[in-house]
Structure formats: structure tokens, C-alpha cells
């Protein structure tokens, strides 16, 4: 797979470079340092997980009740 190094933009190939997608160990370590110094961050989720779970639940229609779990 041909690609460009995300640090220096040199062409790199997964078949040729052991540090793919980086072109060299130097670029790989520069990227690692950027993550370690918090230059790069993973963003917060766009949606609240609780809201997504509630949206996926089927809504109860009027007059319908959930089944009674205490059947004797």
C-alpha cells in the first residue's frame, strides 16, 4: 500500500518500510512524542451514549403496560 508519511510527507510503502505508515523510525518517534505531549488528542464522543441507548429502545404505546414479572 502506497501512502505519504504523516510527519514529513515523503512517499512510503507498506511493502518497503517497517515503520509504515511512517517513512522512518524518526518520524514514528516524532508522532509518538506528539501523542505523549498531548499535541494530539482523541475527541469527546459526539453523542451521549445514554441518549443513543434511549433512542434505540422501543417506546410504549398509550394503554400498554410492561408485563408483570411477578407471575405466580
C-alpha angles and dihedrals in degrees: 000000000000118000142148122257108256091221108043100010094232115149112264133183128205090220093056108031121065090197094056129187082032121064095223145005088258092060091043090053092046089055092047090050091052090055092045092051090048093244085132120044136177108242125239116264112277092221130042108245092221091057091050092051092049091049091053094052115096112248121236116241121229113277094021120109131193113261116270110250094201100080113158 
